[in-house]
Amino acid sequence: MAQGVPFAREYGGLLSNRSFGGTQVQRTFYAAGQTGQQLLLGAYSALERQVALGNVEMHTRHEMLDVVVIDGKTRGIIARNLITGEIERHAGHAVLLCTGGYGNVFYLSTNAMGSNVTAAWKAHKKGAFFANPCFTQIHPTCIPVSGDHQSKLTLMSESLRNDGRIWVPKKQNDDRKPIDIPEDERDYYLERRYPAFGNLVPRDVASRAAKERCDAGYGVGTSKMAVYLDYAAAIERYGKIEVGKKGLSNISKEEIIALGKDVVKEKYGNLFDMYAKITGENPYETPMRIYPAVHYTMGGLWVDYELKTTVDGLYALGEANFSDHGANRLGASALMQGLADGYFVIPYTIGNYLADEIRTGHISTDHPAFLQAENEVKETLNKFVNCKGKKSVDYFHKALGKIMWNDCGMARNKEGLEKAIKEIKALRTEFWNNVMVPGTVDEFNVELEKAGRVADFIELGELMCKDALDRNESCGGHFREESQTEEGEAERNDEIYSYVAAWKYINAGESELNKEPLIYENIKIAARSYK
Ligand SMILES: Cc1cc2nc3c(=O)[nH]c(=O)nc-3n(C[C@H](O)[C@H](O)[C@H](O)COP(=O)(O)OP(=O)(O)OC[C@H]3O[C@@H](n4cnc5c(N)ncnc54)[C@H](O)[C@@H]3O)c2cc1C
């Protein structure tokens, strides 16, 4: 609010709350159906204000390609000007990485195309531990994959599960149109399996349940890898409420539906428009088709309570770090973490580090450590353009994404993960010998940018599979098929796996596992039931 984000309010002026997955109470603040977008605008405005005040110097269209560590302390970064290709050195007494999550390791995800792991991965290579890399959140409410041409998937906001009902036909391979399938031939599987939470079970539970139905042959749409998100009941319900509010009588069903559509339009109109534009279908008339997609990564750089990584002077904030969410993340909590890390933690904790640096004067970028890091960055960039192989960067990214989605996605098992590790190792070798990056290093070169990111994604992908293999229990977004109840629910094993897996980088494909035990002094941990 301090940033001017127009959060929804009740009639009386208090902030309004609504339900989100995983909770039975309404406790989420929101700004219509576009909370994230409004937050982004708020954050940009606040940043621009500081830029105008002279407190922040912006370097847009630059990519950080390495951190510089001098005598065990982080003293700067190496960045590439993406327009000119120039390599720059930037010095500082500390470095804060706020570089987001790594969901794009799966190639297809709801993340922005430019999201990547490079900054965090370079920090990892310089000594920062990477924690719980296999914990990925797969969001249940996304527009399904429609073909090989796609480079991105679209999230339909979780807010839609507030009112929409999720179902599949009771008959396998049912090719009828959804509106031709009568009520008693529909399986509202979330309401059936989880009567207490219904359509508002947490994301991992809803995603796995959709996969289970589709794998069993009940999926819908041409790919049969989709389920319905249906607003018909909500439209009718809202219509009836409007009739009551307006004191109308002798109203036909069509008029009730029209009134209900207006209410839904008011609440979710922008999301419905987006769906209609992408799929060519009218969600007011026919149920939307949805399927889970990679959305958020709970793993990231290990940090302590001061948000410091295992390298002195190197901090990680927001989705780039591993903290706060554990193996799962409830809706809207990235906002919570961004606010907490940025407003309430780092301004107070970084002082603890800087206080001891008070006698450290200006840090020169002429230090040999800067030269060495810069040379290494240049060497890698040159390797890409000089490789002159036969396959595009996207070819490797897609191949990696497929391995990750099939074997380290919504369900994982020992055999699949071991196979994936072998396949990723082979892909890494092929990448470095056969990638084709056109153009030169000292110009605007999008393929070169992507090559660096994919090289890091390949190494990260292998670590994610190793982490998933090590954790032979199911928890949150990490579902090991070997560890499930008779009803197919995730089964935790707190006795053995109650630890943060913090990996140390040794070499490409070689990492060392450090276990940070999870010790609860004030609460007793227990598995949750959503039944
Ligand atoms: C479609 C979608 C909807 C979402 N909706 C919600 C929601 O409603 N509520 C909620 O709480 N969360 C939501 N999330 C999650 C939330 O948006 C993210 O977790 C959050 O934005 C992460 O913030 P961040 O600042 O840590 O990273 P980001 O917002 O990802 O920002 C990272 C920045 O670092 C830059 N960067 C990355 N690498 C480098 C590099 N090497 N050099 C220079 N710059 C670099 C990136 O370009 C980017 O600008 C949503 C996410 C998506 C994808």
The ligand as an ORCA input file, in Angstrom:
! r2SCAN-3c Opt
* xyz 0 1
  C       2.308    -15.534    -13.864
  C       2.701    -15.383    -12.418
  C       1.761    -14.950    -11.486
  C       2.097    -14.822    -10.146
  N       1.157    -14.390     -9.247
  C       1.501    -14.215     -7.961
  C       0.563    -13.703     -7.003
  O      -0.577    -13.383     -7.350
  N       0.957    -13.541     -5.708
  C       2.219    -13.858     -5.304
  O       2.530    -13.701     -4.130
  N       3.129    -14.372     -6.185
  C       2.806    -14.536     -7.488
  N       3.733    -15.033     -8.373
  C       5.098    -15.318     -7.905
  C       5.857    -14.007     -7.799
  O       5.490    -13.159     -8.859
  C       7.368    -14.236     -7.868
  O       7.729    -15.212     -6.963
  C       8.072    -12.928     -7.531
  O       7.817    -11.976     -8.543
  C       9.567    -13.124     -7.389
  O      10.091    -11.862     -7.131
  P      11.631    -11.623     -7.137
  O      11.832    -10.151     -7.006
  O      12.286    -12.538     -6.178
  O      12.111    -12.098     -8.612
  P      11.606    -11.626    -10.042
  O      10.335    -10.864     -9.970
  O      11.668    -12.828    -10.921
  O      12.717    -10.592    -10.469
  C      14.012    -11.006    -10.784
  C      14.641     -9.940    -11.646
  O      16.033    -10.211    -11.777
  C      16.407    -10.098    -13.149
  N      17.551    -10.983    -13.373
  C      17.578    -12.335    -13.333
  N      18.814    -12.782    -13.575
  C      19.587    -11.693    -13.775
  C      20.979    -11.508    -14.074
  N      21.821    -12.532    -14.214
  N      21.422    -10.240    -14.236
  C      20.583     -9.168    -14.098
  N      19.269     -9.281    -13.807
  C      18.791    -10.538    -13.652
  C      15.169    -10.515    -13.904
  O      15.202    -10.009    -15.219
  C      14.071     -9.906    -13.056
  O      13.827     -8.575    -13.405
  C       3.412    -15.156     -9.723
  C       4.359    -15.592    -10.661
  C       4.019    -15.708    -11.995
  C       5.056    -16.183    -12.974
*
